[in-house]
Amino acid sequence: MNDLAHLTDLSAGIGAKTPPRADEPRLDASAWTRVDARPITLREVMHWEPERQRLLLRIFLPINRLVQFGVDPVTLLDPQGLPVTRTTFSASEQSLRFEIYHRGDAQDPMVEIEISDTPYNQIEVIWLTLQDPLGPRYDTDSMPDGRPTLRGTAQRNIAAEIAAMEHGLAPGQIRRGLGEFDRAVERMETFMLCLNRTGFVVQPLYYHTAILFERFGFSYLVGQERMREIAAGFAPGGPLRARLDGSSPFRRPELADTVRGRSWAIHDGILGTAWDRVRMIKRLGVHAQVDTCPGVPW
């Protein structure tokens, strides 16, 4: 009984409120609860002091992965003492690219983020990649002679794309994913919150990325009806399914039954028109519950 009484006495002191000292600085509550917080642009961020920029960009760090590869998450140096992050600001001061590598001399980033101000006072995520640096590489981003393909949008390395498709990758991927897209979206939301934003926009470069964004809570600004038309086109009896005639490796009939397969067919031009006119938005803390491709596995 005495022991229990002693424990009770100890626990009673946990979290006990002590009066502040007269010289102790206090944070005015209004600093946290201002209702007139103005959205901050990337152009403004680019004029911040470097230390303040670093503090903001740390939001994107996948700490678990850095530790996995022996990177010090505080100094951001690998075991050989090489830096593993790179930040590039555009000459126009409207966009920035942030890259995170699993080691300082790696060929490809483990995480690659490109974001930009828009003319409508929004922030757009231009590109977001999370890839396994230890997975096999497929050179879909370059031609055999080294010329860039601009992620397969300007020209295509067909042999590399076939190999990537056969190993479960989607258009635009050079390595398999990290499987942490949900964490990446949360980090992006936190980043936007720090800039006094309530949402951000994306323009998916591929069909499968639009579906991926849907499944993580994004909604459409432009293109939702088109996405439903595409889904109907790949459904049994649909015109897009009928075009999967085996005339190329990217037009095999079975590709109609997965999101990745449909994306490869669209990348191969099966729509007859360019893949564009799709624009999406993620509102912070909101899952839009949009599903234009119900029941179709990844």
ZIKA-V481669 format. One record per backbone hydrogen bond with DSSP energy under -1.0 kcal/mol. NH is the residue of the N-H (numbers start at 1). CO is the residue of the C=O. E is the energy in kcal/mol with one decimal. If there is no record, write none. Layout:
# ZIKA-V481669
<<NH	CO	E> <NH	CO	E>>
This chain:
# ZIKA-V481669
<<5	1	-2.4> <6	2	-2.2> <7	3	-2.4> <8	4	-2.4> <9	5	-2.2> <10	6	-2.1> <11	7	-2.7> <12	8	-1.7> <13	10	-1.2> <14	11	-1.1> <16	13	-1.7> <24	21	-1.4> <31	28	-2.1> <32	29	-1.6> <33	29	-1.2> <40	195	-2.5> <45	41	-1.7> <46	42	-2.2> <47	44	-1.6> <48	45	-1.7> <53	49	-2.1> <54	50	-2.7> <55	51	-2.1> <56	52	-1.7> <57	53	-2.6> <58	54	-1.6> <59	56	-1.5> <60	57	-1.7> <61	58	-1.7> <63	61	-1.5> <66	62	-2.3> <67	63	-2.5> <68	64	-1.8> <69	65	-1.7> <70	67	-1.7> <71	66	-3.0> <72	77	-2.3> <76	72	-2.6> <78	82	-2.8> <81	78	-2.8> <84	76	-1.9> <86	99	-2.0> <88	97	-2.7> <90	95	-2.6> <93	90	-1.6> <96	115	-2.3> <97	88	-2.6> <98	113	-3.0> <99	86	-2.7> <100	111	-2.7> <101	84	-3.2> <106	103	-1.8> <110	100	-2.6> <111	100	-2.1> <112	129	-2.3> <113	98	-2.4> <114	127	-2.6> <115	96	-2.3> <116	124	-2.4> <117	94	-3.2> <118	122	-2.1> <121	118	-1.4> <124	116	-3.1> <125	201	-2.8> <126	114	-2.1> <127	114	-1.7> <129	112	-2.5> <131	110	-2.4> <132	176	-2.9> <135	132	-1.3> <138	174	-2.6> <140	138	-2.4> <142	139	-1.1> <143	147	-3.2> <146	143	-2.6> <149	141	-2.0> <153	150	-1.5> <154	149	-2.4> <155	149	-1.1> <158	156	-1.1> <161	157	-2.4> <162	158	-2.6> <163	159	-2.0> <164	160	-2.4> <165	161	-2.8> <166	162	-2.5> <167	163	-1.0> <168	165	-1.8> <169	164	-2.6> <173	170	-1.9> <178	130	-1.2> <184	180	-1.9> <185	181	-2.3> <186	182	-1.8> <187	183	-2.6> <188	184	-2.3> <189	185	-2.4> <190	186	-2.2> <191	187	-2.5> <192	188	-2.4> <193	189	-2.3> <194	190	-1.9> <196	193	-1.8> <197	192	-2.4> <200	282	-1.7> <201	123	-2.1> <202	280	-2.3> <210	206	-1.3> <211	207	-1.8> <212	208	-2.5> <213	209	-2.6> <214	210	-2.2> <215	211	-2.2> <217	214	-2.0> <218	213	-2.4> <219	281	-2.5> <221	279	-3.0> <222	279	-2.1> <227	223	-2.3> <228	224	-1.9> <229	225	-2.2> <230	226	-2.2> <231	227	-2.1> <232	228	-2.3> <233	229	-2.0> <234	230	-1.5> <238	235	-2.9> <241	233	-2.5> <242	238	-1.6> <244	241	-1.2> <245	243	-2.3> <246	251	-3.3> <251	248	-2.3> <255	252	-1.9> <256	253	-1.6> <257	254	-1.5> <258	255	-1.0> <259	297	-2.4> <262	258	-2.2> <263	259	-2.2> <264	260	-2.2> <265	261	-2.1> <266	262	-2.4> <267	263	-2.6> <268	264	-1.5> <269	266	-1.8> <270	265	-2.1> <272	269	-1.3> <279	222	-2.8> <280	202	-3.0> <281	219	-2.6> <282	200	-2.9> <284	198	-2.3> <286	283	-2.2> <288	217	-1.7> <296	293	-1.4>>
